[in-house]
Amino acid sequence: MVEQAPSRGDGRERVWQSAVVSWQVDAGPGADAETRAAEGALIDAYLARTVERVREWMRSPDADSREWYDAAILNESVLFVTAEELTALGAAVRELVEPYKRRHRMTGAPAGARTVAAQFIAVPTD
């Protein structure tokens, strides 16, 4: 899950970084109860962290500039799509955000760039 990162130059500390660039949870419809419970626990932890990030940011709206406040997004769109369309939409979103991922921009990012957590969740609700 982690690997040693390039040294920062002073040799006094060991720096680690994630060895994976993404992860996916997919126990599948036929998973046994134990696997399904593990999948549910991982998803619960992910969603709790996501909600806490939003709540933490909302607790101090004056801590950021108006520019960042206006740029932040909290949006839900109710879609009416086929499974194939949703698959294509997910692929398009992943392609759209790929060049902005932190791992690609750690060096050479534009001035003023900040780490931003972005989620796109699309699940059937009917």
DOKELO-74625 format. One record per residue: x, z, y of N, C-alpha, C in turn; residue in one letter; residue number from 1. Coordinates in steps of 0.1 Angstrom, whole numbers. Atoms other than C-alpha are relative to their C-alpha. Example, Ala and Ser with C-alpha at 12.3 -4.5 7.8 and 13.67 -1.06 7.14 Angstrom:
BEGIN
ATOM  n_px  n_pz  n_py ca_px ca_pz ca_py  c_px  c_pz  c_py aa   i
ATOM     9     0   -12   123    78   -45     9     0    12  A   1
ATOM    -9     0   -11   137    71   -11    -8     8    11  S   2
***
This chain:
BEGIN
ATOM  n_px  n_pz  n_py ca_px ca_pz ca_py  c_px  c_pz  c_py aa   i
ATOM     8     0   -12     0     0     0     9     0    13  M   1
ATOM    -9     0   -11    30     6    23    13    -5    -4  V   2
ATOM   -13     5     2    64    -9    27     9     5    12  E   3
ATOM    -9    -4   -11    95     0    48    -1   -11    10  Q   4
ATOM     0    10   -11    93   -17    82    14    -2     5  A   5
ATOM   -13     1    -6   122   -31   101     4    12     9  P   6
ATOM    -5   -11    -7   143    -5   117    -2    -2    15  S   7
ATOM     1     0   -15   139     4   154    13     0     7  R   8
ATOM   -13     1    -6   176     4   158     8    12     0  G   9
ATOM    -8   -12    -1   186    40   159     4     6   -14  D  10
ATOM    -3    -4    13   186    46   121    -4    15    -3  G  11
ATOM     3   -14     2   173    82   125   -13     2    -6  R  12
ATOM    14    -1     6   138    75   112    -3   -12    -9  E  13
ATOM     4    11     9   123    54    84   -14    -3     5  R  14
ATOM    13     5    -5    94    33    97    -7    -7   -11  V  15
ATOM     8     6    10    66    22    74   -11    -8     6  W  16
ATOM    11     9    -5    40    -5    77    -9    -3   -12  Q  17
ATOM     9     4    11    10   -17    57     6   -12    -8  S  18
ATOM    -5    11     8    20   -39    28   -11   -11    -2  A  19
ATOM    11     9     2   -15   -56    28    -5    -5    14  V  20
ATOM     5     5   -13   -29   -78    56   -15     2     1  V  21
ATOM    14    -3     0   -65   -71    45    -4     5   -13  S  22
ATOM     5    -6    12   -86   -55    19   -15    -4    -1  W  23
ATOM    14     3     2  -120   -62     4    -6     9   -12  Q  24
ATOM     7    -8    10  -145   -41   -16   -10    -9    -7  V  25
ATOM     9     9     7  -163   -61   -43    -1     5   -15  D  26
ATOM     1    -5    14  -173   -41   -74    -9   -10    -8  A  27
ATOM     8     9     6  -199   -68   -81   -13     6    -5  G  28
ATOM    14    -5     4  -236   -65   -91     0     7   -14  P  29
ATOM     0    -6    13  -227   -56  -127     9    12    -2  G  30
ATOM   -10   -11     1  -203   -27  -119    -7    12    -7  A  31
ATOM     5   -12     6  -207     5  -139    -2    11    11  D  32
ATOM     4   -10   -10  -219    37  -121    12     6     7  A  33
ATOM   -12    -6    -6  -184    52  -116     6   -10    10  E  34
ATOM    -6    10    -9  -171    20  -100    -9    -2    12  T  35
ATOM     9     1   -12  -202    17   -78     1    12     9  R  36
ATOM    -1   -12    -8  -198    53   -67    13     0     8  A  37
ATOM   -13     1    -7  -161    47   -58    -1   -10    11  A  38
ATOM     2    11   -10  -171    15   -39    -8     6    11  E  39
ATOM     8    -6   -10  -198    35   -21     8    10     9  G  40
ATOM    -8   -10    -7  -174    63   -11    10    -7    10  A  41
ATOM    -9     7    -9  -149    38     3    -7    -7    12  L  42
ATOM     8     6   -11  -176    19    23    -5    11     9  I  43
ATOM     4   -11    -9  -189    53    36    11     4     9  D  44
ATOM   -11    -4    -8  -155    62    48     3   -10    11  A  45
ATOM    -2    11   -10  -150    28    65   -10     0    11  Y  46
ATOM    11     0   -10  -184    29    82     1    13     9  L  47
ATOM    -1   -12    -8  -179    65    94    12    -1    10  A  48
ATOM   -11     2    -9  -145    56   109    -4   -10    11  R  49
ATOM     4    10   -10  -161    26   126   -10     6    10  T  50
ATOM    10    -6    -9  -190    46   141     7    10     9  V  51
ATOM    -7   -10    -8  -166    74   152     9    -7    11  E  52
ATOM    -8     7   -11  -144    48   171    -9    -4    11  R  53
ATOM    10     4   -10  -175    36   190    -4    12     8  V  54
ATOM     5   -12    -6  -187    71   197    11     6     9  R  55
ATOM   -11    -5    -8  -152    82   209     2    -8    13  E  56
ATOM    -1     9   -12  -150    53   233   -11     3    10  W  57
ATOM    11    -2    -9  -185    59   246     0    14     7  M  58
ATOM     0   -13    -6  -178    96   253     7     1    13  R  59
ATOM    -8     0   -13  -154    87   281     0   -14     6  S  60
ATOM     1    13    -5  -166    55   297     9    -2    13  P  61
ATOM    -8     1   -12  -147    63   329    15     0    -3  D  62
ATOM   -14     0     4  -114    65   310     7   -14     1  A  63
ATOM    -5    14     0  -111    27   310    -4    -7    13  D  64
ATOM     4     8   -12  -112     1   338   -13    -7    -2  S  65
ATOM    13     7     1  -144   -17   346     2   -13    -8  R  66
ATOM    -3    12     8  -127   -48   331    -1     2   -15  E  67
ATOM     0    -3    14  -123   -32   297   -15     5    -4  W  68
ATOM    14    -4     3  -158   -16   299    -9   -12    -2  Y  69
ATOM     8    12     0  -174   -49   306     4    -9   -12  D  70
ATOM    -5     8    11  -153   -66   279    -5     5   -14  A  71
ATOM     3    -6    13  -163   -42   251   -14    -6    -5  A  72
ATOM    12     6     6  -190   -55   227    -7    10   -10  I  73
ATOM     9    -7    10  -218   -36   209   -13    -7    -1  L  74
ATOM    10    10     0  -242   -62   198    -5    -1   -14  N  75
ATOM     6     4    13  -266   -69   170    -9   -12     2  E  76
ATOM     8    12     0  -282  -102   163    -7    -1   -13  S  77
ATOM     7     2    12  -309  -106   137     0   -15    -3  V  78
ATOM    -1    14     3  -302  -139   119   -10    -3   -11  L  79
ATOM     9     5    11  -324  -160    95     8   -11    -6  F  80
ATOM   -10    10     6  -299  -178    72    -1     0   -15  V  81
ATOM    -2     0    15  -293  -189    37    13     6    -4  T  82
ATOM   -12    -6     4  -266  -174    16    12   -10     3  A  83
ATOM   -11     9    -3  -245  -206    21     3     0    15  E  84
ATOM    -2    -1   -15  -250  -204    59     8    13     3  E  85
ATOM    -7   -12    -3  -239  -168    59    14     0    -5  L  86
ATOM   -14     2     5  -208  -176    38     8    -8    10  T  87
ATOM    -7     8   -10  -199  -203    64     2     7    13  A  88
ATOM    -1    -8   -12  -206  -180    93    12    10    -1  L  89
ATOM   -11   -10     2  -183  -153    78    14    -7     0  G  90
ATOM   -13     7    -1  -155  -179    73     3    -4    14  A  91
ATOM    -3     4   -14  -159  -191   109     4    12     8  A  92
ATOM    -4   -13    -7  -157  -155   122    14     3    -3  V  93
ATOM   -14    -4     4  -126  -148   102    10   -10     6  R  94
ATOM    -9    10    -6  -110  -181   114     1     3    15  E  95
ATOM     0    -2   -14  -119  -173   150     9    12     4  L  96
ATOM    -8   -12    -4  -103  -138   150    14     0    -5  V  97
ATOM   -13     0     6   -73  -146   129    12    -1    10  E  98
ATOM   -12     0    -9   -49  -156   158     1    12     9  P  99
ATOM     0   -12    -8   -58  -124   176     4    13    -8  Y 100
ATOM    -4   -12     8   -49  -100   147    13     6     5  K 101
ATOM   -12    -7    -5   -24   -74   157    13    -5    -7  R 102
ATOM   -12     4     8     0   -85   129     6   -13     5  R 103
ATOM    -5    13    -6     3  -119   146     5     1    14  H 104
ATOM    -2    -1   -14     7  -106   181     9    12     4  R 105
ATOM    -8   -11    -4    30   -76   179    12    -3     9  M 106
ATOM   -10     5    -9    57   -96   196    -6   -12     8  T 107
ATOM     5    11    -8    48  -120   224   -15     1     4  G 108
ATOM    14    -2    -5    13  -106   232     0    -1    15  A 109
ATOM     1     1   -15     1  -113   267     0    14     6  P 110
ATOM     0   -13    -7     5   -85   293   -14     5     1  A 111
ATOM    14    -6     0   -24   -61   292    -7     0   -13  G 112
ATOM     7     0    14   -32   -67   255     0    14    -5  A 113
ATOM     2   -13     6   -45   -36   237    -5    -2   -14  R 114
ATOM     5     0    13   -54   -28   202   -15     3     1  T 115
ATOM    15    -1     0   -92   -33   197    -5    -1   -15  V 116
ATOM     6     1    13  -112   -26   165   -12    -8     1  A 117
ATOM    11     9     0  -136   -54   158    -6    -1   -14  A 118
ATOM     7     1    13  -162   -54   130   -11   -11     2  Q 119
ATOM    11     9     1  -186   -81   120    -7     3   -13  F 120
ATOM     7    -4    12  -212   -68    95   -12    -9    -1  I 121
ATOM    12     8     2  -238   -91    81    -6     2   -14  A 122
ATOM     7    -3    13  -261   -78    53   -15    -3     0  V 123
ATOM    14     2     1  -296   -87    42    -7    13     3  P 124
ATOM     7   -12    -3  -321   -62    56   -15    -1    -4  T 125
ATOM    14     1     4  -354   -74    42    -3     4   -15  D 126
***
